[in-house]
Amino acid sequence: MNDKSVRQNVIDALDWEPSIDSAHIGVAVDRGVAVLSGHVPNYAQKAAAERIAKRVKGVAAIVDEITVRYPGSSTHRDEDIAARAVQALNWDVFLPDNVVQVKVSKGWITLSGELDWDYQRHAAEAAVRNLRGVIGVSNQISLKRHVSPADVSHRIEDALKRDASVEAARIRVSASDGKVTLEGKVHSLHEREAVERAVWAAPGVHSVVDHLAIG
């Protein structure tokens, strides 16, 4: 698939999504790398645009240059954003109380702290990215190091075989002291992310080195 076709498919995918105002989003594609530019009215749409573009066949990587412009003269104090973020984290059932720390600077939220699981790290980011006034989120939450089971590689390989969106035969997995290395090939950026999600769900994983090629 050539870059022109991929670009049009990304544009069509963004236009199809009802939660995004794509009128001011620009798309360029060069050798499978999709560059998103322009502006959107909130950070939730920026995150959604990147997520949708990643699912388009032929997209090998994303460069997200979209800026967030809140409409009119709408301004939000960092103190208010921080208070709403803390409240949102406290209300999230996937997160333990008072573990994730929040810092806000000019609308940009930085999350820190230490959690047990990767899904909790993603839940923390999801809890704050849709708040009014947010222009970006830096997720610096780390994961606790658990003792890895001796068969962690086999558990991950079994999980990949169960995932309908992954062709497990093309992927090699090795694990050492909680660090998992992935090698082989996947068909798309979407499949590579599905592999990473499956890996992070294994007990004891605290870092992933992704050497998967798209092709």
C-alpha positions, -999 to +999 in steps of 0.1 A: +000+000+000+015+034-010+017+065+012-011+083-007-036+055+000-025+052+036-029+090+041-065+089+026-074+059+048-062+078+079-082+109+069-113+087+063-109+070+096-107+103+115-137+117+096-157+086+105-151+089+142-180+109+157-161+119+189-134+138+169-138+171+151-113+164+123-119+196+104-086+211+116-064+179+117-038+175+089-024+142+078+009+135+060+024+100+054+060+093+045+071+057+042+044+045+065+051+072+091+019+092+097+023+128+109-008+143+125-009+181+127-034+209+133-055+215+164-084+200+184-106+215+212-094+191+240-068+165+249-093+136+247-097+142+209-059+145+205-055+111+222-083+096+202-069+108+169-036+091+176-053+059+187-075+058+155-045+065+132-026+036+147-053+012+137-051+021+100-035-006+079-001+005+065+007+029+093+041+019+108+045+048+132+028+080+144+042+115+149+016+134+168+020+172+164-017+181+171-021+209+196-049+215+220-068+248+217-097+253+241-124+273+224-129+310+231-113+326+261-116+294+282-088+292+308-083+267+336-060+272+366-035+245+372-047+242+408-082+234+396-070+208+371-048+192+398-078+190+422-100+174+396-073+150+386-067+138+422-105+134+426-107+113+394-079+091+405-094+085+439-127+075+423-112+050+399-118+014+411-087+001+394-063+023+414-053+021+451-058+052+472-031+079+475-005+061+454-004+082+422+010+117+425-002+145+402+017+176+391+002+202+367+021+229+348+003+251+322-024+224+317+001+196+313-004+167+338+025+146+350+017+114+368+042+096+391+043+069+417+046+031+417+019+006+409+016-032+407+003-036+371+006-020+337-032-019+334-033+003+365-008+027+349-030+030+318-061+034+340-045+064+358-038+081+325-073+074+312-088+088+344-072+123+338-069+128+301-106+137+296-106+164+322-114+199+310-083+221+308-058+193+302-035+198+272-013+168+277-004+139+300+031+125+309+028+091+324+059+085+346+043+059+369+067+030+375+059-007+382+069-026+412+093-055+405+078-088+414+096-121+413+091-134+378+078-170+374+102-194+358+079-200+329+070-163+322+081-167+285+057-197+281+029-178+297+033-149+274+035-172+243+003-189+254-014-155+258-003-145+223-017-177+209-051-169+225-052-134+210-072-134+177-054-102+166-019-117+169-001-141+147+020-157+174+041-180+152+060-149+139+069-137+173+098-147+196+097-140+233+126-140+259+124-130+295+150-122+321+145-107+356+112-091+346+125-077+313+108-091+282+123-089+247+102-093+216+116-102+182+100-112+149+074-096+126+038-083+129+015-071+101+006-037+116+012-012+143-021-023+158-009-059+160+023-048+177+004-029+203-018-060+209+014-080+215+027-054+240-006-054+259-005-092+262+031-091+275+024-064+301-004-085+314+020-113+325+030-113+362+065-100+370+070-079+338+084-044+345+099-035+312+095-045+275+120-042+247+101-043+214+122-053+184+092-063+163+093-053+127+062-044+107+058-062+074 
